[in-house]
């Protein structure tokens, strides 16, 4: 079964172009200074087992779409955490602990951030308490416990787990490591975003092609903002920045559309779990509000298909294990390309060198297997 026949019906749910677009390097680096990015790389690059994650050519897909190159930054190979988050929470733990051993680290998480914090605490021999809501799967919680953290379950959603984390941390003098910034909490989220910028530093030396487009998944916007800061520092030319979100949780899209941070109501949680967020983080808003060219929203229904096709070498000659938050990069690119007006406005053509962030692997093994098998029913004959 030909690749073209299986992806030609992929469609966007919504798209908006940013009327206030104005990428200014100095403005970006005012919110996330060069020193933060340099310090993050200096420290993380010295960790045991550090190496650049692969930059894979999706050569089959680029040929099908008739574009120059499509590069996939494979963060499933990031240390042993299978996620870009290893660059954030663990690094923040190292900085705020300042070499002290008799402290306890705490955090609230929906999954990957908590694993990074727990791993960071374990690396340094620190106690760690991770708060999760009742919505976090047992398998995700177990992967956090594997790094020596104590799991504390809280009734309700992520916001409830965060409130409980803050409450108990104040009572017990635990050091909170969160990746969401607010008016009175900026330093630690800046550290996590600085860590994420390493993906772009690596990319800048992994290819001699100028990247023209970057498709960036967003939840609260931390990864996207870290990547954009990396672009401002490490790239000679500024690519188009395209933000990708679930159709039911497009808080970045809505904020840029309204010109202010806008909290949305999520009526149905997306299978793109780490991207299912109802409100942006403050510093990412300041970074993304003018550097984003456009925002795309996509439905859940094609995520299993993309997961399966990545694994079955439909897009590349290499097998790729991409989780539910990696697949949206591919889905959004193909869907944008299938809309001729969007394709032309974004200048997606033979001169395009596109970067996709494969932000995670099979972190939640049970969910990955479920989605892979669902996609496999439709795509077992794809070559």
Residue frames relative to the residue before (quaternion, step in Angstrom):
aa qw qx qy qz dx dy dz
X 1.0000 0.0000 0.0000 0.0000 0.00 0.00 0.00
X 0.4359 -0.7371 0.4537 0.2466 3.59 -0.68 1.08
X 0.5946 -0.5842 0.4282 0.3490 3.54 -1.16 0.73
X 0.6430 0.5623 -0.3276 0.4038 3.57 0.87 -0.97
X 0.6803 0.5128 -0.2997 0.4295 3.59 0.87 -0.90
X 0.7101 0.4646 -0.2642 0.4584 3.60 1.14 -0.56
X 0.7509 0.3718 -0.2249 0.4973 3.60 1.15 -0.34
X 0.5073 0.6948 -0.4117 0.3007 3.59 1.20 -0.25
X 0.7004 0.4547 -0.2734 0.4774 3.61 1.21 -0.42
X 0.4309 0.6860 -0.4799 0.3368 3.59 1.22 0.10
X 0.0184 -0.8323 0.5519 -0.0478 3.56 -0.75 1.06
X 0.4937 -0.6252 0.5215 0.3055 3.52 -1.29 0.51
X 0.4245 -0.6733 0.5376 0.2784 3.56 -1.18 0.55
X 0.7866 -0.1011 0.1047 0.6001 3.55 1.06 -0.82
X 0.0222 -0.7778 0.6276 0.0248 3.53 -1.22 0.54
X 0.0140 0.7651 -0.6433 -0.0239 3.54 -1.12 0.70
X 0.2879 -0.7200 0.6006 0.1948 3.55 -1.17 0.63
X 0.4763 -0.7089 0.4590 0.2448 3.52 -1.00 0.92
X 0.3204 -0.7776 0.5165 0.1611 3.57 -0.46 1.22
X 0.7262 0.4122 -0.2330 0.4984 3.59 1.20 -0.47
X 0.2611 0.8003 -0.5049 0.1907 3.58 1.22 0.43
X 0.2595 0.7305 -0.6014 0.1930 3.55 -0.93 0.98
X 0.1275 -0.8254 0.5478 0.0478 3.57 0.13 1.30
X 0.0489 0.7896 -0.6048 0.0913 3.55 -0.56 1.21
X 0.4297 -0.7373 0.4588 0.2476 3.58 -0.44 1.23
X 0.6674 0.5220 -0.3084 0.4325 3.57 0.87 -0.96
X 0.6509 0.5146 -0.3187 0.4582 3.57 0.97 -0.80
X 0.6383 0.5240 -0.3210 0.4637 3.58 0.98 -0.86
X 0.7452 0.4208 -0.2192 0.4686 3.56 0.83 -1.04
X 0.5101 0.5885 -0.4379 0.4491 3.56 1.29 0.07
X 0.6988 0.4454 -0.2580 0.4967 3.59 1.09 -0.71
X 0.7737 0.0936 -0.0578 0.6239 3.58 1.15 -0.62
X 0.2337 -0.8536 0.4506 0.1170 3.58 0.30 1.32
X 0.6646 -0.5247 0.3750 0.3774 3.53 -1.26 0.60
X 0.6278 0.5643 -0.3425 0.4125 3.57 0.98 -0.83
X 0.6107 0.5404 -0.3466 0.4635 3.60 1.07 -0.72
X 0.6837 0.4925 -0.2875 0.4554 3.58 0.89 -0.97
X 0.6669 0.5076 -0.2959 0.4583 3.57 0.95 -0.90
X 0.6626 0.5065 -0.3062 0.4589 3.58 0.94 -0.87
X 0.6258 0.5450 -0.3336 0.4473 3.56 1.02 -0.83
X 0.6890 0.4733 -0.2894 0.4664 3.57 0.84 -0.94
X 0.6293 0.5535 -0.3350 0.4306 3.58 0.95 -0.88
X 0.7202 0.4359 -0.2548 0.4758 3.59 0.89 -0.92
X 0.7090 0.4785 -0.2811 0.4351 3.59 0.73 -1.06
X 0.6532 0.5321 -0.3228 0.4313 3.59 0.98 -0.77
X 0.6641 0.4814 -0.2995 0.4874 3.59 1.28 -0.23
X 0.4654 0.6727 -0.4555 0.3514 3.61 1.25 -0.06
X 0.5960 -0.5493 0.4446 0.3814 3.55 -1.23 0.51
X 0.8457 0.1661 -0.1556 0.4826 3.56 -1.08 0.86
X 0.3779 0.7019 -0.5226 0.3024 3.61 1.14 0.41
X 0.2097 0.7299 -0.6406 0.1132 3.53 -1.09 0.78
X 0.6019 -0.5449 0.4244 0.4009 3.57 -1.19 0.43
X 0.4008 -0.6807 0.5465 0.2781 3.58 -1.00 0.74
X 0.6243 -0.5897 0.3566 0.3678 3.61 -1.07 0.68
X 0.2024 -0.7067 0.6610 0.1505 3.53 -1.24 0.63
X 0.1107 -0.8485 0.5174 -0.0002 3.54 -0.06 1.39
X 0.3654 -0.7079 0.5599 0.2275 3.55 -1.03 0.81
X 0.2317 -0.7341 0.6216 0.1448 3.57 -0.82 1.04
X 0.0487 -0.8803 0.4719 0.0107 3.52 0.70 1.20
X 0.6261 0.5308 -0.3464 0.4541 3.59 1.06 -0.65
X 0.6744 0.4827 -0.2910 0.4769 3.57 1.00 -0.83
X 0.6485 0.5143 -0.3330 0.4518 3.61 0.93 -0.80
X 0.6292 0.5189 -0.3291 0.4761 3.59 1.09 -0.69
X 0.6587 0.5168 -0.3044 0.4543 3.57 0.96 -0.89
X 0.7383 0.3984 -0.2206 0.4975 3.59 0.96 -0.89
X 0.3498 -0.7680 0.4660 0.2659 3.56 1.33 -0.17
X 0.4369 0.6396 -0.5015 0.3854 3.55 0.84 1.08
X 0.7003 -0.4925 0.3126 0.4115 3.57 -1.24 0.36
X 0.7682 -0.2154 0.1983 0.5693 3.56 0.51 -1.24
X 0.1191 -0.7356 0.6586 0.1048 3.53 -1.24 0.59
X 0.1046 -0.8035 0.5858 0.0169 3.56 -0.59 1.20
X 0.1707 -0.7791 0.6009 0.0541 3.54 -1.00 0.94
X 0.2321 -0.7731 0.5787 0.1163 3.59 -0.50 1.21
X 0.2030 -0.8491 0.4831 0.0662 3.55 -0.22 1.33
X 0.1119 -0.8378 0.5343 0.0139 3.55 0.00 1.36
X 0.4377 0.6661 -0.4815 0.3646 3.60 1.22 0.15
X 0.6785 0.4687 -0.2699 0.4971 3.57 1.29 -0.35
X 0.4406 0.7117 -0.4505 0.3105 3.63 1.22 0.24
X 0.7893 -0.1855 0.0464 0.5835 3.56 -0.32 1.31
X 0.6569 -0.4780 0.3310 0.4800 3.63 -0.78 -0.84
X 0.5022 0.6754 -0.4060 0.3560 3.56 1.25 0.37
X 0.3317 -0.7892 0.4585 0.2385 3.57 1.32 -0.22
X 0.7253 0.3795 -0.2291 0.5268 3.59 1.13 0.54
X 0.5799 -0.5819 0.4539 0.3451 3.56 -1.19 0.65
X 0.5412 0.6506 -0.3915 0.3613 3.59 1.18 -0.52
X 0.5210 0.6410 -0.4107 0.3860 3.59 1.22 -0.40
X 0.6503 0.5295 -0.3048 0.4514 3.56 1.20 -0.56
X 0.7187 0.4929 -0.2371 0.4293 3.58 1.20 -0.49
X 0.7825 0.3685 -0.1988 0.4608 3.55 0.23 -1.29
X 0.6661 0.5107 -0.3074 0.4484 3.58 0.90 -0.92
X 0.6447 0.5090 -0.3154 0.4751 3.57 1.04 -0.77
X 0.6421 0.5220 -0.3226 0.4595 3.60 0.97 -0.83
X 0.6099 0.5479 -0.3439 0.4577 3.59 1.04 -0.77
X 0.6627 0.5167 -0.3080 0.4461 3.58 0.90 -0.92
X 0.6832 0.4970 -0.2926 0.4478 3.57 0.92 -0.91
X 0.7482 0.4174 -0.2502 0.4511 3.60 0.74 -1.01
X 0.6109 0.5560 -0.3669 0.4279 3.63 1.13 -0.43
X 0.1722 -0.8469 0.4891 0.1181 3.60 1.26 -0.47
X 0.7170 -0.4683 0.2536 0.4499 3.57 1.02 0.78
X 0.5149 0.6450 -0.4202 0.3773 3.59 1.27 -0.06
X 0.2929 -0.7831 0.5284 0.1475 3.57 -1.01 0.80
X 0.7125 0.4545 -0.2580 0.4683 3.58 1.12 -0.61
X 0.5097 0.5934 -0.4658 0.4137 3.55 0.75 1.06
X 0.3044 -0.7291 0.5826 0.1906 3.54 -1.28 0.42
X 0.2721 -0.7537 0.5834 0.1326 3.54 -0.90 1.01
X 0.0405 -0.7985 0.6003 0.0193 3.58 -1.02 0.78
X 0.0697 0.7864 -0.6116 0.0522 3.54 -1.23 0.50
X 0.2765 -0.6979 0.6260 0.2113 3.54 -1.31 0.44
X 0.0186 0.8315 -0.5503 0.0737 3.56 -0.92 0.86
X 0.3394 -0.6807 0.5979 0.2529 3.50 -1.37 0.31
X 0.8196 -0.1763 0.0901 0.5376 3.60 1.27 0.04
X 0.8605 0.2233 -0.1198 0.4419 3.55 -0.25 -1.31
X 0.6215 0.5322 -0.3580 0.4499 3.61 0.98 -0.71
X 0.6532 0.5255 -0.3079 0.4499 3.59 0.96 -0.85
X 0.6230 0.5296 -0.3370 0.4668 3.57 1.06 -0.71
X 0.6565 0.5131 -0.3078 0.4593 3.55 0.97 -0.85
X 0.6523 0.5048 -0.3071 0.4747 3.58 0.98 -0.87
X 0.6596 0.5108 -0.3043 0.4598 3.58 0.93 -0.93
X 0.6540 0.5069 -0.3013 0.4739 3.57 0.98 -0.87
X 0.6472 0.5259 -0.3102 0.4565 3.55 1.01 -0.86
X 0.6540 0.4970 -0.3056 0.4816 3.57 1.04 -0.81
X 0.6455 0.5253 -0.3170 0.4549 3.57 0.98 -0.85
X 0.6131 0.5663 -0.3397 0.4335 3.60 1.00 -0.82
X 0.7722 0.3541 -0.1625 0.5020 3.54 1.05 -0.85
X 0.4987 -0.6867 0.4067 0.3382 3.60 1.29 0.10
X 0.4462 0.6990 -0.4393 0.3455 3.57 1.12 0.72
X 0.5059 -0.6020 0.5114 0.3464 3.56 -1.20 0.50
X 0.0609 -0.8163 0.5744 -0.0053 3.55 -1.07 0.71
X 0.1018 -0.7734 0.6249 0.0297 3.55 -0.99 0.96
X 0.0666 -0.8090 0.5840 0.0020 3.57 -0.68 1.12
X 0.2266 -0.7826 0.5726 0.0913 3.56 -0.74 1.15
X 0.0043 0.7926 -0.6089 0.0317 3.56 -0.87 1.01
X 0.4686 -0.6643 0.5033 0.2931 3.54 -1.17 0.59
X 0.6759 -0.4858 0.3654 0.4166 3.54 -1.31 0.16
X 0.6131 0.5781 -0.3412 0.4165 3.60 1.24 -0.35
X 0.5724 0.5902 -0.3836 0.4205 3.59 1.23 -0.34
X 0.4743 -0.7098 0.4452 0.2702 3.57 -0.73 1.09
X 0.6250 -0.5452 0.4147 0.3744 3.54 -1.24 0.54
X 0.6572 0.5193 -0.3189 0.4436 3.59 0.96 -0.83
X 0.6450 0.4993 -0.3298 0.4752 3.61 1.00 -0.74
X 0.6403 0.5191 -0.3264 0.4626 3.58 0.98 -0.81
X 0.6433 0.5319 -0.3213 0.4472 3.59 0.99 -0.81
X 0.6470 0.5186 -0.3315 0.4501 3.58 1.00 -0.77
X 0.6208 0.5131 -0.3397 0.4858 3.59 1.18 -0.50
X 0.6498 0.5304 -0.3071 0.4496 3.56 0.98 -0.90
X 0.5765 0.6102 -0.3658 0.4019 3.57 1.14 -0.61
X 0.6985 0.4291 -0.2608 0.5098 3.57 1.23 -0.44
X 0.6687 -0.5791 0.2746 0.3769 3.54 1.18 0.64
X 0.5143 0.6521 -0.4209 0.3649 3.60 1.23 0.12
X 0.4008 -0.6616 0.5697 0.2778 3.55 -1.25 0.48
X 0.2728 -0.7651 0.5644 0.1474 3.57 -0.82 1.02
X 0.0794 -0.7745 0.6271 0.0239 3.56 -0.91 0.98
X 0.2086 -0.8059 0.5461 0.0936 3.56 -0.42 1.25
X 0.1306 -0.7932 0.5943 0.0234 3.53 -1.03 0.92
X 0.4822 -0.6582 0.4923 0.3031 3.59 -0.96 0.83
X 0.7128 0.4291 -0.3210 0.4525 3.55 -1.10 0.70
X 0.6839 -0.4953 0.3620 0.3950 3.56 -1.28 -0.45
X 0.7902 -0.3060 0.2265 0.4802 3.56 -1.31 -0.24
X 0.6459 0.5378 -0.3297 0.4299 3.59 0.91 -0.87
X 0.6261 0.5254 -0.3279 0.4738 3.59 1.10 -0.70
X 0.6567 0.5025 -0.3124 0.4676 3.58 0.97 -0.83
X 0.6380 0.5242 -0.3255 0.4606 3.60 1.05 -0.73
X 0.6454 0.5218 -0.3163 0.4595 3.59 0.95 -0.88
X 0.6652 0.4947 -0.2962 0.4743 3.58 0.99 -0.88
X 0.6197 0.5436 -0.3325 0.4582 3.57 1.06 -0.77
X 0.6697 0.4951 -0.2933 0.4694 3.58 0.89 -0.94
X 0.6463 0.5406 -0.3092 0.4410 3.56 0.96 -0.93
X 0.7341 0.4219 -0.2420 0.4739 3.60 0.72 -1.05
X 0.6189 0.5541 -0.3439 0.4378 3.58 1.07 -0.69
X 0.6439 0.5086 -0.3187 0.4745 3.58 1.03 -0.76
X 0.6553 0.5245 -0.3040 0.4506 3.57 0.98 -0.85
X 0.7969 0.3258 -0.1333 0.4910 3.56 0.98 -0.92
X 0.4183 -0.7293 0.4408 0.3144 3.56 1.33 0.06
X 0.2856 0.7369 -0.5486 0.2729 3.57 0.95 0.94
X 0.4252 -0.6957 0.5213 0.2519 3.58 -1.17 0.59
X 0.2674 -0.7984 0.5244 0.1265 3.57 -0.48 1.24
X 0.0659 -0.7697 0.6345 0.0262 3.55 -1.01 0.90
X 0.0951 0.7887 -0.5932 0.1303 3.56 -0.19 1.35
X 0.3570 -0.7420 0.5247 0.2162 3.57 -1.15 0.56
X 0.5981 0.5350 -0.3686 0.4693 3.59 1.27 0.21
X 0.2436 -0.8005 0.5355 0.1148 3.57 -0.68 1.11
X 0.0471 -0.7623 0.6451 0.0233 3.53 -1.24 0.61
X 0.7788 -0.3596 0.2272 0.4610 3.58 -1.29 0.04
X 0.8015 0.2744 -0.1245 0.5166 3.58 0.95 -0.87
X 0.7204 0.3495 -0.2300 0.5531 3.59 1.26 0.26
X 0.1799 0.8309 -0.4956 0.1778 3.56 0.05 1.31
X 0.6184 0.6118 -0.3556 0.3417 3.58 0.95 -0.88
X 0.7099 0.4584 -0.2749 0.4586 3.60 0.72 -1.05
X 0.6541 0.4890 -0.3389 0.4671 3.67 0.85 -0.77
X 0.6032 0.5436 -0.3610 0.4586 3.61 1.08 -0.61
X 0.6268 0.5369 -0.3307 0.4577 3.57 1.04 -0.77
X 0.6676 0.4968 -0.3125 0.4581 3.59 0.89 -0.90
X 0.6694 0.4952 -0.3028 0.4637 3.59 0.93 -0.86
X 0.6005 0.5497 -0.3530 0.4610 3.57 1.08 -0.71
X 0.6273 0.5362 -0.3259 0.4613 3.57 1.05 -0.77
X 0.6589 0.5269 -0.3078 0.4398 3.57 0.96 -0.88
X 0.5879 0.6020 -0.3702 0.3936 3.59 1.12 -0.62
X 0.5162 0.6538 -0.4120 0.3693 3.60 1.21 -0.40
X 0.5600 0.5986 -0.3949 0.4149 3.61 1.10 -0.56
X 0.6941 0.4565 -0.2729 0.4852 3.58 1.02 -0.79
X 0.5951 0.5423 -0.3707 0.4630 3.61 1.02 -0.66
X 0.6601 0.5007 -0.3059 0.4689 3.58 0.94 -0.87
X 0.6570 0.5270 -0.3099 0.4411 3.56 0.89 -0.97
X 0.6371 0.5714 -0.3271 0.4007 3.58 1.00 -0.85
X 0.7485 0.3344 -0.2114 0.5322 3.60 1.19 -0.43
X 0.5949 0.5852 -0.3580 0.4188 3.59 1.27 -0.01
X 0.7774 0.1344 -0.1079 0.6049 3.58 1.26 -0.23
X 0.3484 -0.7249 0.5498 0.2256 3.55 -1.14 0.61
X 0.4932 0.6332 -0.4338 0.4095 3.56 1.30 0.23
X 0.4154 -0.6722 0.5459 0.2785 3.57 -1.05 0.71
X 0.3641 -0.7270 0.5393 0.2194 3.58 -0.72 1.07
X 0.2229 -0.8079 0.5374 0.0933 3.59 -0.79 1.04
X 0.7908 0.1144 -0.0375 0.6001 3.58 1.19 -0.60
X 0.0451 -0.7625 0.6428 0.0583 3.57 -1.12 0.69
X 0.1964 -0.7526 0.6202 0.1020 3.56 -0.84 1.05
X 0.0515 -0.8440 0.5311 -0.0541 3.55 -0.51 1.26
X 0.3512 -0.7218 0.5606 0.2034 3.55 -0.70 1.12
X 0.0601 -0.8068 0.5873 0.0242 3.57 -1.08 0.70
X 0.1648 -0.7044 0.6815 0.1101 3.48 -1.25 0.77
X 0.7861 0.0036 0.0436 0.6165 3.56 0.19 -1.32
X 0.6108 -0.6167 0.3131 0.3855 3.58 1.32 -0.08
X 0.4134 0.7546 -0.4412 0.2550 3.59 1.27 -0.02
X 0.6783 0.4723 -0.3013 0.4755 3.59 0.82 -0.93
X 0.6578 0.5239 -0.3118 0.4424 3.56 0.89 -0.96
X 0.6727 0.4949 -0.2958 0.4636 3.58 0.93 -0.90
X 0.6368 0.5261 -0.3232 0.4618 3.58 1.03 -0.78
X 0.6485 0.5072 -0.3035 0.4797 3.57 1.03 -0.82
X 0.6538 0.5085 -0.3144 0.4639 3.59 0.93 -0.88
X 0.6264 0.5135 -0.3360 0.4806 3.60 1.02 -0.73
X 0.6272 0.5346 -0.3198 0.4676 3.56 1.06 -0.77
X 0.6250 0.5315 -0.3175 0.4755 3.56 1.05 -0.82
X 0.6575 0.5254 -0.3040 0.4463 3.57 0.92 -0.96
X 0.7360 0.4158 -0.2306 0.4819 3.59 1.02 -0.74
X 0.8304 0.3240 -0.1225 0.4364 3.58 0.73 -1.07
X 0.6906 0.4672 -0.2967 0.4656 3.64 1.07 -0.49
X 0.4397 -0.6911 0.5086 0.2654 3.58 -1.00 0.82
X 0.7722 0.2187 -0.1135 0.5857 3.57 1.08 -0.74
X 0.4113 -0.7179 0.5122 0.2304 3.55 -1.07 0.77
X 0.2600 -0.7719 0.5597 0.1525 3.60 -0.67 1.06
X 0.5859 -0.5152 0.4616 0.4221 3.54 -1.30 0.08
X 0.2314 -0.7680 0.5867 0.1110 3.57 -0.95 0.95
X 0.0440 -0.8020 0.5947 -0.0350 3.55 -0.59 1.21
X 0.2236 -0.7895 0.5625 0.1016 3.58 -0.63 1.16
X 0.1595 -0.7973 0.5809 0.0376 3.56 -0.94 0.99
X 0.0599 0.8035 -0.5864 0.0832 3.58 -0.86 1.03
X 0.5801 -0.5388 0.4574 0.4049 3.58 -1.27 0.27
X 0.5827 -0.6121 0.4003 0.3543 3.59 -1.05 0.69
X 0.7175 0.4350 -0.2512 0.4825 3.60 1.12 -0.60
X 0.7703 0.2715 -0.1548 0.5558 3.59 1.27 -0.04
X 0.2863 0.7890 -0.4906 0.2339 3.57 0.90 0.96
X 0.0315 0.8505 -0.5235 0.0406 3.58 0.57 1.15
X 0.6111 0.5207 -0.3642 0.4719 3.63 1.12 -0.51
X 0.6319 0.5357 -0.3178 0.4612 3.56 0.94 -0.92
X 0.6907 0.4806 -0.2801 0.4621 3.56 0.82 -1.00
X 0.6498 0.5214 -0.3167 0.4534 3.59 1.00 -0.79
X 0.6770 0.4700 -0.2900 0.4865 3.59 0.94 -0.87
X 0.6145 0.5523 -0.3353 0.4527 3.56 1.08 -0.72
X 0.7542 0.3769 -0.1950 0.5011 3.58 0.99 -0.88
X 0.4391 -0.7254 0.4356 0.3019 3.57 1.25 -0.25
X 0.7444 0.2505 -0.2034 0.5846 3.57 1.23 0.46
X 0.6250 -0.5260 0.4011 0.4145 3.57 -1.19 0.48
X 0.0233 -0.8254 0.5611 -0.0582 3.54 -0.66 1.16
X 0.2926 -0.7486 0.5730 0.1603 3.53 -0.77 1.06
X 0.1702 -0.7994 0.5707 0.0793 3.57 -0.86 0.93
X 0.4203 -0.6647 0.5475 0.2860 3.55 -1.32 0.22
X 0.2273 -0.7671 0.5868 0.1249 3.55 -0.80 1.03
X 0.2272 -0.8082 0.5328 0.1062 3.56 -0.43 1.21
X 0.7838 0.0563 -0.0275 0.6178 3.54 1.20 -0.57
X 0.4240 -0.7146 0.4951 0.2539 3.57 -0.73 1.07
X 0.4206 -0.7049 0.5205 0.2351 3.56 -1.04 0.85
X 0.5217 -0.5969 0.4927 0.3589 3.58 -1.23 0.44
X 0.5658 0.5243 -0.3829 0.5083 3.57 1.32 -0.18
X 0.1777 -0.8871 0.4110 0.1121 3.53 0.78 1.18
X 0.7242 0.4433 -0.2585 0.4606 3.59 0.77 -1.00
X 0.6761 0.4662 -0.2816 0.4962 3.57 1.29 -0.23
X 0.5657 0.6105 -0.3791 0.4044 3.57 1.27 -0.13
X 0.2675 0.7740 -0.5096 0.2639 3.57 0.37 1.32
X 0.3649 -0.7762 0.4809 0.1819 3.56 -1.00 0.81
X 0.8018 0.1540 -0.0897 0.5703 3.59 1.23 -0.14
X 0.4882 -0.6748 0.4781 0.2787 3.55 -1.05 0.82
X 0.4772 -0.5929 0.5600 0.3274 3.49 -1.38 0.33
X 0.6277 -0.6168 0.3315 0.3401 3.59 -1.03 0.80
X 0.7112 0.4454 -0.2840 0.4639 3.62 0.69 -1.00
X 0.6224 0.5207 -0.3548 0.4644 3.65 0.93 -0.69
X 0.6081 0.5442 -0.3600 0.4521 3.59 1.03 -0.70
X 0.6754 0.4959 -0.2987 0.4567 3.57 0.86 -0.94
X 0.6843 0.4767 -0.2829 0.4738 3.59 1.05 -0.74
X 0.7629 0.4282 -0.2095 0.4368 3.58 0.84 -0.97
X 0.5649 0.6655 -0.3867 0.2974 3.59 1.07 -0.63
X 0.7847 0.2512 -0.1658 0.5420 3.61 1.15 -0.47
X 0.6493 0.5300 -0.3217 0.4404 3.60 1.21 -0.28
X 0.6002 0.5666 -0.3492 0.4436 3.57 1.28 -0.28
X 0.3475 -0.7414 0.5366 0.2043 3.57 -0.80 1.01
X 0.7901 -0.1511 0.1112 0.5835 3.55 0.93 -0.90
X 0.3032 -0.7303 0.5858 0.1777 3.54 -1.31 0.40
X 0.1379 -0.7827 0.6047 0.0511 3.54 -1.00 0.92
X 0.1417 -0.7506 0.6372 0.1024 3.55 -1.12 0.72
X 0.0968 -0.8102 0.5779 0.0154 3.56 -0.94 0.93
X 0.4914 -0.6533 0.4841 0.3121 3.59 -1.18 0.51
X 0.6232 -0.5563 0.4107 0.3654 3.55 -1.30 0.32
X 0.6049 0.6737 -0.3454 0.2468 3.54 0.98 -0.91
X 0.7216 0.4298 -0.2673 0.4724 3.63 1.10 -0.51
X 0.4393 0.7153 -0.4512 0.3030 3.60 1.25 -0.08
X 0.6613 0.4852 -0.3348 0.4639 3.67 0.83 -0.82
X 0.6192 0.5549 -0.3411 0.4385 3.58 1.03 -0.78
X 0.6913 0.4813 -0.2779 0.4617 3.57 0.87 -0.98
X 0.6105 0.5521 -0.3433 0.4524 3.59 1.04 -0.78
X 0.6817 0.4886 -0.2739 0.4706 3.55 0.92 -0.97
X 0.6857 0.4977 -0.2892 0.4454 3.57 0.91 -0.91
X 0.5929 0.5408 -0.3613 0.4748 3.59 1.13 -0.58
X 0.7012 0.4747 -0.2605 0.4637 3.56 0.92 -0.95
X 0.7201 0.4446 -0.2389 0.4761 3.59 1.10 -0.73
X 0.4939 -0.7005 0.3959 0.3296 3.59 1.30 0.33
X 0.2815 0.7768 -0.5137 0.2312 3.57 1.07 0.71
X 0.7537 0.3844 -0.1942 0.4964 3.59 1.09 -0.70
X 0.7900 0.1405 -0.0285 0.5961 3.57 1.21 -0.55
X 0.5559 -0.5838 0.4587 0.3738 3.55 -1.27 0.20
X 0.6705 0.4610 -0.2910 0.5032 3.55 1.31 -0.10
X 0.4588 -0.6437 0.5352 0.2979 3.54 -1.14 0.70
X 0.0774 -0.8049 0.5883 0.0083 3.57 -0.85 1.00
X 0.2194 -0.7479 0.6127 0.1307 3.56 -0.88 0.98
X 0.0890 0.8031 -0.5757 0.1252 3.55 -0.24 1.31
X 0.3593 -0.7714 0.4925 0.1823 3.56 -0.73 1.08
X 0.7847 -0.3836 0.2462 0.4201 3.53 -1.39 -0.08
X 0.7067 0.3995 -0.2726 0.5164 3.60 1.24 -0.28
X 0.5789 0.5351 -0.3848 0.4801 3.60 1.30 0.07
X 0.6195 0.5957 -0.3273 0.3926 3.56 0.97 -0.90
X 0.6114 0.5821 -0.3719 0.3860 3.66 0.94 -0.70
X 0.5680 0.5917 -0.3902 0.4184 3.60 1.13 -0.54
X 0.6948 0.4572 -0.2616 0.4897 3.56 0.93 -0.96
X 0.6470 0.5328 -0.3196 0.4420 3.58 0.91 -0.93
X 0.6883 0.4899 -0.2913 0.4487 3.59 0.87 -0.91
X 0.6357 0.5265 -0.3316 0.4568 3.58 0.99 -0.80
X 0.6820 0.4815 -0.2877 0.4693 3.58 0.82 -1.00
X 0.6641 0.5122 -0.3020 0.4533 3.58 0.94 -0.91
X 0.6367 0.5091 -0.3239 0.4801 3.58 1.03 -0.77
X 0.6573 0.5169 -0.3073 0.4542 3.55 0.98 -0.86
X 0.6557 0.5326 -0.3092 0.4368 3.59 1.06 -0.72
X 0.6549 0.4360 -0.2981 0.5405 3.60 1.27 -0.29
X 0.3536 -0.7952 0.4450 0.2111 3.58 -0.14 1.26
X 0.6261 0.5327 -0.3432 0.4544 3.60 1.06 -0.67
X 0.6633 0.4859 -0.2943 0.4870 3.57 0.97 -0.89
X 0.6315 0.5476 -0.3258 0.4417 3.57 0.95 -0.92
X 0.7016 0.4653 -0.2721 0.4660 3.57 0.85 -0.95
X 0.6658 0.5063 -0.3144 0.4490 3.57 0.95 -0.83
X 0.7007 0.4333 -0.2576 0.5049 3.58 1.13 -0.65
X 0.3534 -0.7577 0.4723 0.2790 3.59 1.33 -0.12
X 0.2412 0.7472 -0.5665 0.2501 3.54 0.82 1.06
X 0.2627 0.7775 -0.5111 0.2556 3.58 -0.22 1.30
X 0.7862 -0.3467 0.2307 0.4566 3.58 -1.28 -0.22
X 0.6701 0.4894 -0.2987 0.4715 3.58 1.21 -0.38
X 0.5283 0.6720 -0.3866 0.3462 3.58 1.29 -0.13
X 0.0810 -0.7386 0.6677 0.0463 3.53 -1.12 0.86
X 0.0960 -0.8606 0.4996 -0.0236 3.53 -0.05 1.37
X 0.1879 -0.7742 0.5967 0.0961 3.55 -1.00 0.89
X 0.0895 -0.7627 0.6399 0.0282 3.54 -0.93 1.03
X 0.2905 -0.7476 0.5701 0.1781 3.57 -1.04 0.76
X 0.1754 -0.7619 0.6183 0.0805 3.55 -0.53 1.22
X 0.1475 -0.8983 0.4071 0.0745 3.51 0.55 1.29
X 0.8189 0.0647 -0.0296 0.5695 3.62 1.16 -0.35
X 0.3812 -0.6856 0.5651 0.2554 3.51 -1.33 0.34
X 0.7553 -0.3186 0.2633 0.5086 3.58 -1.02 -0.80
X 0.0397 -0.8376 0.5444 -0.0193 3.56 0.61 1.18
X 0.7309 0.2337 -0.1455 0.6244 3.56 0.99 -0.90
X 0.2812 -0.8244 0.4673 0.1513 3.55 0.07 1.33
X 0.6493 0.5241 -0.3239 0.4458 3.58 0.99 -0.82
X 0.6747 0.4770 -0.2947 0.4800 3.58 0.91 -0.89
X 0.6257 0.5405 -0.3422 0.4465 3.58 0.96 -0.84
X 0.6653 0.5073 -0.3024 0.4566 3.58 0.87 -0.96
X 0.6461 0.5301 -0.3101 0.4533 3.56 0.97 -0.90
X 0.7056 0.4542 -0.2664 0.4743 3.59 0.86 -0.97
X 0.6202 0.5446 -0.3361 0.4536 3.57 1.03 -0.78
X 0.6903 0.4780 -0.2813 0.4646 3.57 0.87 -0.96
X 0.6097 0.5416 -0.3498 0.4610 3.57 1.10 -0.66
X 0.6806 0.4749 -0.2784 0.4834 3.56 0.98 -0.86
X 0.6155 0.5888 -0.3333 0.4041 3.53 1.08 -0.79
X 0.5879 0.5939 -0.3633 0.4120 3.58 1.08 -0.69
X 0.7344 0.3978 -0.2126 0.5071 3.56 1.12 -0.74
X 0.8078 0.3460 -0.1244 0.4607 3.55 1.03 -0.79
X 0.3445 0.7798 -0.4820 0.2023 3.60 1.17 0.23
X 0.7132 0.4322 -0.2585 0.4876 3.58 1.20 -0.37
X 0.4409 0.6975 -0.4578 0.3309 3.58 1.27 0.06
X 0.1281 -0.7906 0.5958 0.0591 3.57 -0.95 0.87
